[in-house]
Amino acid sequence: MSAPDLLPPVAPAGRVLSAGQARLLTRSIIGLCIVALALIFQPFSLALFGVGAGLVIVGGLAFNLVPVCRAGVRVRSVVLAGLVTLIVLVVMAGLAIASAYLYALYLRPR
């Protein structure tokens, strides 16, 4: 056996973002934020305002991915950054809900 036969097989590099994909993802996130702001400030429908308020939260969290959206970055890294952001959102929402519940218990007459 020669030396190259003893080496383990090289793992594939994985999918990486091309320049076009990175640009599309960045512009999509920015577009989502613009649509969310337009829905917040439209004067016609309270339901659209509610949708816009939800999209502002989603867009704000998605905006954390913009620094990761560069050409040559592995798709796995972008997905991992998104998952970390989502986990932080869930933890913070849980803490906020628990805090409000405990405060309501504190205010309840005894």
DSSP file (Angstrom, degrees, kcal/mol; ACC not computed):
  #  RESIDUE AA STRUCTURE BP1 BP2  ACC     N-H-->O    O-->H-N    N-H-->O    O-->H-N    TCO  KAPPA ALPHA  PHI   PSI    X-CA   Y-CA   Z-CA
    1    1 A M              0   0    0      0, 0.0     2,-0.1     0, 0.0     5,-0.0   0.000 360.0 360.0 360.0 137.6    0.0    0.0    0.0
    2    2 A S    >>  -     0   0    0      1,-0.1     4,-0.8     0, 0.0     3,-0.7  -0.458 360.0-100.4 -91.7 169.9    1.2    3.4   -0.8
    3    3 A A  H >> S+     0   0    0      1,-0.2     3,-0.9     2,-0.2     4,-0.8   0.870 119.2  56.0 -60.4 -41.1    0.9    6.5    1.3
    4    4 A P  H 34 S+     0   0    0      0, 0.0     3,-0.4     0, 0.0    -1,-0.2   0.817 102.6  57.9 -64.4 -26.1   -2.2    7.9   -0.5
    5    5 A D  H <4 S+     0   0    0     -3,-0.7    -2,-0.2     1,-0.2     0, 0.0   0.770 102.7  54.5 -71.8 -24.2   -4.1    4.7    0.1
    6    6 A L  H << S+     0   0    0     -3,-0.9    -1,-0.2    -4,-0.8    -3,-0.1   0.675  88.1  94.9 -83.4 -17.5   -3.6    5.1    3.9
    7    7 A L  S  < S-     0   0    0     -4,-0.8     3,-0.1    -3,-0.4     0, 0.0  -0.484  83.3-111.4 -74.8 142.9   -5.1    8.6    4.0
    8    8 A P        -     0   0    0      0, 0.0    -1,-0.1     0, 0.0    -2,-0.1  -0.365  45.1 -88.0 -68.2 154.4   -8.8    8.8    4.9
    9    9 A P        -     0   0    0      0, 0.0     2,-0.4     0, 0.0     0, 0.0  -0.335  46.5-107.0 -63.6 145.3  -11.1   10.0    2.1
   10   10 A V        -     0   0    0     -3,-0.1     3,-0.1     1,-0.1    -3,-0.0  -0.576  32.7-126.1 -75.7 129.0  -11.5   13.7    1.8
   11   11 A A        -     0   0    0     -2,-0.4    -1,-0.1     1,-0.1     2,-0.0  -0.486  32.7 -98.8 -73.0 144.4  -14.9   14.9    3.0
   12   12 A P        -     0   0    0      0, 0.0    -1,-0.1     0, 0.0     3,-0.1  -0.332  26.9-124.6 -63.7 147.1  -16.8   17.0    0.5
   13   13 A A        -     0   0    0      1,-0.2     2,-0.1    -3,-0.1    -2,-0.1   0.718  46.9-129.2 -66.9 -20.4  -16.5   20.7    1.2
   14   14 A G        -     0   0    0     60,-0.1     2,-0.3     2,-0.1    -1,-0.2  -0.153  39.0 -47.1  90.8 167.2  -20.3   21.1    1.4
   15   15 A R        -     0   0    0     -3,-0.1    60,-2.3    -2,-0.1    61,-0.5  -0.544  57.4-165.9 -76.6 138.3  -22.5   23.6   -0.4
   16   16 A V  B     -A   74   0A   0     58,-0.3     2,-0.3    -2,-0.3    58,-0.2  -0.880  26.6-101.2-120.8 155.4  -21.4   27.2   -0.3
   17   17 A L        -     0   0    0     56,-2.8    55,-3.1    -2,-0.3    56,-0.2  -0.575  32.9-142.0 -74.8 132.6  -23.3   30.3   -1.2
   18   18 A S     >  -     0   0    0     -2,-0.3     4,-2.5    53,-0.2     5,-0.2  -0.407  30.7-101.8 -81.6 170.9  -22.5   31.8   -4.6
   19   19 A A  H  > S+     0   0    0      1,-0.2     4,-2.2     2,-0.2     5,-0.2   0.903 123.9  49.2 -61.2 -40.7  -22.3   35.5   -5.0
   20   20 A G  H  > S+     0   0    0      2,-0.2     4,-2.5     1,-0.2    -1,-0.2   0.902 111.5  47.9 -65.9 -41.8  -25.8   35.6   -6.6
   21   21 A Q  H  > S+     0   0    0      2,-0.2     4,-2.6     1,-0.2    -2,-0.2   0.904 112.3  49.1 -66.5 -40.7  -27.3   33.4   -3.8
   22   22 A A  H  X S+     0   0    0     -4,-2.5     4,-2.4     2,-0.2    -2,-0.2   0.915 113.1  47.4 -64.1 -42.3  -25.8   35.6   -1.1
   23   23 A R  H  X S+     0   0    0     -4,-2.2     4,-2.7    -5,-0.2     5,-0.2   0.906 112.5  49.6 -64.8 -42.2  -27.0   38.8   -2.8
   24   24 A L  H  X S+     0   0    0     -4,-2.5     4,-2.2     2,-0.2    -2,-0.2   0.914 112.0  47.8 -63.6 -43.5  -30.5   37.3   -3.2
   25   25 A L  H  X S+     0   0    0     -4,-2.6     4,-2.1     2,-0.2    -2,-0.2   0.917 113.4  47.5 -64.4 -43.4  -30.7   36.2    0.4
   26   26 A T  H  X S+     0   0    0     -4,-2.4     4,-2.2     1,-0.2    -2,-0.2   0.930 114.2  46.1 -63.2 -45.7  -29.5   39.6    1.7
   27   27 A R  H  X S+     0   0    0     -4,-2.7     4,-2.6     1,-0.2    -1,-0.2   0.843 110.2  54.5 -68.5 -32.1  -31.9   41.5   -0.6
   28   28 A S  H  X S+     0   0    0     -4,-2.2     4,-2.4    -5,-0.2    -1,-0.2   0.911 109.3  47.5 -65.4 -42.3  -34.8   39.2    0.4
   29   29 A I  H  X S+     0   0    0     -4,-2.1     4,-1.9     2,-0.2    -2,-0.2   0.923 114.2  46.3 -64.6 -44.5  -34.2   39.9    4.1
   30   30 A I  H  X S+     0   0    0     -4,-2.2     4,-2.1     1,-0.2    -2,-0.2   0.901 111.9  51.9 -65.1 -40.1  -34.0   43.6    3.5
   31   31 A G  H  X S+     0   0    0     -4,-2.6     4,-2.6     1,-0.2    -2,-0.2   0.895 107.2  53.0 -62.3 -40.4  -37.2   43.4    1.4
   32   32 A L  H  X S+     0   0    0     -4,-2.4     4,-2.3     1,-0.2    -1,-0.2   0.909 109.3  49.3 -60.5 -42.1  -39.0   41.6    4.2
   33   33 A C  H  X S+     0   0    0     -4,-1.9     4,-2.2     2,-0.2    -2,-0.2   0.893 111.1  49.3 -65.0 -39.6  -38.0   44.4    6.6
   34   34 A I  H  X S+     0   0    0     -4,-2.1     4,-2.3     2,-0.2    -2,-0.2   0.922 111.6  48.4 -67.0 -43.4  -39.2   47.1    4.2
   35   35 A V  H  X S+     0   0    0     -4,-2.6     4,-2.4     1,-0.2    -2,-0.2   0.909 110.4  52.7 -62.0 -41.3  -42.6   45.3    3.6
   36   36 A A  H  X S+     0   0    0     -4,-2.3     4,-1.9     1,-0.2    -2,-0.2   0.917 110.4  46.8 -61.3 -43.6  -43.0   44.9    7.4
   37   37 A L  H  X S+     0   0    0     -4,-2.2     4,-2.1     2,-0.2    -1,-0.2   0.883 110.4  52.9 -66.5 -37.3  -42.4   48.6    7.9
   38   38 A A  H  X S+     0   0    0     -4,-2.3     4,-0.6     1,-0.2    -2,-0.2   0.903 110.3  48.2 -63.8 -39.8  -44.9   49.5    5.2
   39   39 A L  H  < S+     0   0    0     -4,-2.4     3,-0.4     1,-0.2    13,-0.2   0.849 109.7  53.2 -69.2 -33.3  -47.5   47.3    6.8
   40   40 A I  H  < S+     0   0    0     -4,-1.9    -2,-0.2     1,-0.2    -1,-0.2   0.917 115.2  39.1 -65.5 -42.4  -46.8   48.9   10.2
   41   41 A F  H  < S+     0   0    0     -4,-2.1    -1,-0.2    -5,-0.1    -2,-0.2   0.362  85.7 113.6 -96.3   6.0  -47.3   52.4    8.9
   42   42 A Q     <  -     0   0    0     -4,-0.6     3,-0.1    -3,-0.4     7,-0.0  -0.572  56.4-150.1 -75.6 142.5  -50.3   51.8    6.5
   43   43 A P  S    S+     0   0    0      0, 0.0    -1,-0.1     0, 0.0     3,-0.1   0.267  75.0  75.2 -96.5  13.2  -53.4   53.6    7.7
   44   44 A F  S    S+     0   0    0      1,-0.2     2,-0.4     2,-0.0    -2,-0.0   0.883  91.4  25.9 -98.2 -41.9  -56.0   51.2    6.3
   45   45 A S     >  -     0   0    0     -6,-0.1     4,-1.3     1,-0.1    -1,-0.2  -0.981  44.5-155.9-138.1 132.5  -56.3   47.9    8.2
   46   46 A L  H  > S+     0   0    0     -2,-0.4     4,-2.0     2,-0.2    -1,-0.1   0.815 101.1  58.4 -71.7 -30.4  -55.6   46.9   11.8
   47   47 A A  H  > S+     0   0    0      2,-0.2     4,-2.2     1,-0.2    -1,-0.2   0.911 105.3  48.9 -64.8 -41.8  -55.2   43.3   10.6
   48   48 A L  H  > S+     0   0    0      1,-0.2     4,-2.7     2,-0.2    -1,-0.2   0.857 107.5  56.0 -65.5 -33.8  -52.4   44.4    8.3
   49   49 A F  H  X S+     0   0    0     -4,-1.3     4,-2.4     2,-0.2    -1,-0.2   0.918 107.1  49.4 -61.6 -43.0  -50.8   46.3   11.2
   50   50 A G  H  X S+     0   0    0     -4,-2.0     4,-2.0     2,-0.2    -2,-0.2   0.905 111.3  48.3 -62.8 -42.1  -50.8   43.0   13.2
   51   51 A V  H  X S+     0   0    0     -4,-2.2     4,-2.4     1,-0.2    -1,-0.2   0.921 111.9  50.4 -62.7 -43.1  -49.2   41.1   10.3
   52   52 A G  H  X S+     0   0    0     -4,-2.7     4,-2.0   -13,-0.2    -2,-0.2   0.880 106.8  54.1 -62.7 -38.5  -46.6   43.9   10.0
   53   53 A A  H  X S+     0   0    0     -4,-2.4     4,-1.4     1,-0.2    -1,-0.2   0.911 110.8  46.0 -63.6 -41.3  -45.8   43.8   13.7
   54   54 A G  H  X S+     0   0    0     -4,-2.0     4,-2.2     1,-0.2    -2,-0.2   0.900 111.7  51.5 -66.2 -39.6  -45.1   40.1   13.4
   55   55 A L  H  X S+     0   0    0     -4,-2.4     4,-3.4     1,-0.2     5,-0.2   0.810 102.7  59.9 -68.8 -28.5  -43.0   40.6   10.3
   56   56 A V  H  X S+     0   0    0     -4,-2.0     4,-2.5   -20,-0.2    -1,-0.2   0.920 108.0  45.5 -63.2 -41.8  -41.0   43.3   12.1
   57   57 A I  H  X S+     0   0    0     -4,-1.4     4,-2.2     2,-0.2    -2,-0.2   0.949 116.5  44.4 -64.8 -48.5  -39.9   40.7   14.7
   58   58 A V  H  X S+     0   0    0     -4,-2.2     4,-2.8     1,-0.2    -2,-0.2   0.924 115.8  47.6 -62.5 -44.7  -39.2   38.1   12.0
   59   59 A G  H  X S+     0   0    0     -4,-3.4     4,-2.0     2,-0.2    -1,-0.2   0.888 110.1  52.4 -64.8 -39.5  -37.3   40.6    9.8
   60   60 A G  H  < S+     0   0    0     -4,-2.5     4,-0.4    -5,-0.2    -1,-0.2   0.903 113.5  43.5 -63.3 -40.4  -35.3   41.9   12.8
   61   61 A L  H >< S+     0   0    0     -4,-2.2     3,-1.1     1,-0.2    -2,-0.2   0.896 113.2  51.4 -71.1 -39.2  -34.2   38.4   13.7
   62   62 A A  H >< S+     0   0    0     -4,-2.8     3,-2.1     1,-0.2     4,-0.3   0.810  97.0  69.1 -66.7 -27.7  -33.5   37.5   10.0
   63   63 A F  G >< S+     0   0    0     -4,-2.0     3,-1.2     1,-0.3    -1,-0.2   0.742  84.6  71.1 -64.3 -20.9  -31.4   40.7    9.7
   64   64 A N  G <  S+     0   0    0     -3,-1.1    -1,-0.3    -4,-0.4     4,-0.2   0.692  91.9  59.7 -65.2 -17.2  -28.9   39.0   12.0
   65   65 A L  G X> S+     0   0    0     -3,-2.1     4,-1.2    -4,-0.2     3,-1.0   0.632  79.6  87.5 -85.0 -14.3  -28.1   36.7    9.1
   66   66 A V  G X4 S+     0   0    0     -3,-1.2     3,-0.7    -4,-0.3    -1,-0.2   0.881  85.2  52.3 -57.9 -42.4  -27.0   39.5    6.8
   67   67 A P  G 34 S+     0   0    0      0, 0.0    -1,-0.3     0, 0.0    -2,-0.1   0.800 110.5  49.9 -64.0 -24.2  -23.3   39.5    7.9
   68   68 A V  G <4 S+     0   0    0     -3,-1.0     2,-2.1    -4,-0.2    -2,-0.2   0.702  87.0  91.9 -83.8 -20.3  -23.2   35.7    7.3
   69   69 A C    <<  +     0   0    0     -4,-1.2     2,-0.3    -3,-0.7    -1,-0.1  -0.497  58.3 128.9 -80.8  77.1  -24.6   36.0    3.8
   70   70 A R    >   -     0   0    0     -2,-2.1     3,-1.6   -44,-0.0   -53,-0.3  -0.914  67.4 -90.5-126.3 155.5  -21.4   36.3    1.8
   71   71 A A  T 3  S+     0   0    0     -2,-0.3   -53,-0.2     1,-0.2     3,-0.1  -0.423 111.9  25.6 -63.8 136.0  -20.1   34.4   -1.2
   72   72 A G  T 3  S+     0   0    0    -55,-3.1     2,-0.3     1,-0.3    -1,-0.2   0.298  87.0 127.8  94.1  -9.3  -18.1   31.4   -0.2
   73   73 A V    <   -     0   0    0     -3,-1.6   -56,-2.8   -56,-0.2    -1,-0.3  -0.627  66.8-108.8 -80.4 138.1  -19.8   30.9    3.2
   74   74 A R  B >>  -A   16   0A   0     -2,-0.3     4,-1.4   -58,-0.2     3,-0.7  -0.387  15.4-130.7 -67.2 142.3  -21.2   27.4    3.7
   75   75 A V  H 3> S+     0   0    0    -60,-2.3     4,-2.5     1,-0.3     5,-0.2   0.859 108.9  62.0 -59.9 -35.8  -24.9   27.0    3.7
   76   76 A R  H 3> S+     0   0    0    -61,-0.5     4,-2.6     1,-0.2    -1,-0.3   0.867 100.3  53.2 -59.2 -36.7  -24.6   25.1    6.9
   77   77 A S  H <> S+     0   0    0     -3,-0.7     4,-2.3     2,-0.2    -1,-0.2   0.894 109.2  48.1 -66.0 -39.9  -23.1   28.1    8.6
   78   78 A V  H  X S+     0   0    0     -4,-1.4     4,-2.1     2,-0.2    -2,-0.2   0.924 113.7  47.0 -66.0 -44.0  -26.1   30.3    7.5
   79   79 A V  H  X S+     0   0    0     -4,-2.5     4,-2.4     2,-0.2    -2,-0.2   0.907 111.8  51.1 -64.2 -41.7  -28.6   27.7    8.7
   80   80 A L  H  X S+     0   0    0     -4,-2.6     4,-2.4     2,-0.2    -2,-0.2   0.907 109.2  50.1 -62.9 -42.6  -26.7   27.3   12.0
   81   81 A A  H  X S+     0   0    0     -4,-2.3     4,-2.1     1,-0.2    -1,-0.2   0.893 110.8  50.4 -62.8 -39.1  -26.7   31.1   12.6
   82   82 A G  H  X S+     0   0    0     -4,-2.1     4,-2.3     2,-0.2    -2,-0.2   0.901 110.3  49.3 -64.7 -41.0  -30.5   31.1   11.9
   83   83 A L  H  X S+     0   0    0     -4,-2.4     4,-2.6     2,-0.2    -2,-0.2   0.898 109.8  50.8 -66.0 -40.4  -31.1   28.3   14.4
   84   84 A V  H  X S+     0   0    0     -4,-2.4     4,-2.3     2,-0.2    -1,-0.2   0.922 111.2  48.9 -62.0 -43.4  -29.0   30.1   17.0
   85   85 A T  H  X S+     0   0    0     -4,-2.1     4,-2.1     1,-0.2    -2,-0.2   0.908 111.9  49.0 -62.0 -42.4  -31.1   33.2   16.5
   86   86 A L  H  X S+     0   0    0     -4,-2.3     4,-2.4     2,-0.2    -2,-0.2   0.896 110.0  50.9 -65.4 -40.8  -34.3   31.3   16.7
   87   87 A I  H  X S+     0   0    0     -4,-2.6     4,-2.5     2,-0.2     5,-0.2   0.907 109.1  51.1 -63.7 -41.4  -33.2   29.6   19.9
   88   88 A V  H  X S+     0   0    0     -4,-2.3     4,-2.7     1,-0.2     5,-0.2   0.908 109.6  51.3 -61.9 -41.2  -32.4   32.9   21.4
   89   89 A L  H  X S+     0   0    0     -4,-2.1     4,-2.7     2,-0.2     5,-0.2   0.935 111.1  47.2 -60.2 -46.9  -35.9   34.2   20.4
   90   90 A V  H  X S+     0   0    0     -4,-2.4     4,-2.4     2,-0.2    -2,-0.2   0.912 113.7  47.5 -63.8 -42.9  -37.6   31.2   22.1
   91   91 A V  H  X S+     0   0    0     -4,-2.5     4,-2.5     2,-0.2    -1,-0.2   0.931 113.9  46.8 -64.6 -45.2  -35.5   31.5   25.3
   92   92 A M  H  X S+     0   0    0     -4,-2.7     4,-2.3     2,-0.2    -2,-0.2   0.898 112.6  49.6 -65.6 -39.7  -36.2   35.3   25.5
   93   93 A A  H  X S+     0   0    0     -4,-2.7     4,-2.6    -5,-0.2     5,-0.2   0.910 111.0  50.5 -64.2 -41.3  -39.9   34.9   24.8
   94   94 A G  H  X S+     0   0    0     -4,-2.4     4,-2.6    -5,-0.2    -2,-0.2   0.911 111.1  48.0 -62.0 -43.2  -40.1   32.1   27.5
   95   95 A L  H  X S+     0   0    0     -4,-2.5     4,-2.4     2,-0.2    -2,-0.2   0.894 112.3  49.5 -64.2 -39.7  -38.3   34.4   30.0
   96   96 A A  H  X S+     0   0    0     -4,-2.3     4,-2.3     2,-0.2    -2,-0.2   0.917 113.0  46.0 -65.5 -43.4  -40.6   37.3   29.2
   97   97 A I  H  X S+     0   0    0     -4,-2.6     4,-2.3     2,-0.2    -2,-0.2   0.919 113.9  48.5 -66.3 -43.1  -43.7   35.1   29.6
   98   98 A A  H  X S+     0   0    0     -4,-2.6     4,-2.5    -5,-0.2    -2,-0.2   0.899 111.3  51.0 -63.6 -39.8  -42.5   33.6   32.8
   99   99 A S  H  X S+     0   0    0     -4,-2.4     4,-2.2     2,-0.2    -2,-0.2   0.917 110.7  47.9 -63.7 -43.8  -41.6   37.1   34.1
  100  100 A A  H  X S+     0   0    0     -4,-2.3     4,-2.1     2,-0.2    -2,-0.2   0.896 112.1  50.1 -64.3 -39.5  -45.1   38.4   33.3
  101  101 A Y  H  X S+     0   0    0     -4,-2.3     4,-2.1     2,-0.2    -2,-0.2   0.926 111.8  47.0 -64.2 -45.5  -46.7   35.3   35.0
  102  102 A L  H  X S+     0   0    0     -4,-2.5     4,-2.0     1,-0.2    -1,-0.2   0.869 111.1  52.0 -65.3 -35.9  -44.7   35.8   38.1
  103  103 A Y  H  X S+     0   0    0     -4,-2.2     4,-2.0     2,-0.2    -1,-0.2   0.889 107.9  51.8 -66.8 -38.2  -45.5   39.5   38.2
  104  104 A A  H  X S+     0   0    0     -4,-2.1     4,-1.1     1,-0.2    -2,-0.2   0.894 109.3  50.4 -64.5 -38.9  -49.2   38.7   37.9
  105  105 A L  H  < S+     0   0    0     -4,-2.1     3,-0.3     1,-0.2    -2,-0.2   0.890 109.3  51.7 -63.6 -38.1  -48.8   36.3   40.9
  106  106 A Y  H  < S+     0   0    0     -4,-2.0    -2,-0.2     1,-0.2    -1,-0.2   0.870 111.0  47.2 -65.1 -38.0  -47.1   39.0   42.9
  107  107 A L  H  < S+     0   0    0     -4,-2.0    -1,-0.2    -5,-0.1    -2,-0.2   0.661  86.0 108.7 -80.4 -16.2  -49.9   41.5   42.2
  108  108 A R  S  < S-     0   0    0     -4,-1.1     2,-0.1    -3,-0.3    -3,-0.0  -0.377  78.7-111.3 -64.1 133.8  -52.7   39.0   43.0
  109  109 A P              0   0    0      0, 0.0    -1,-0.1     0, 0.0    -2,-0.1  -0.367 360.0 360.0 -66.9 146.3  -54.4   39.9   46.3
  110  110 A R              0   0    0     -3,-0.1    -2,-0.1    -2,-0.1    -3,-0.0   0.417 360.0 360.0-102.3 360.0  -53.8   37.5   49.1
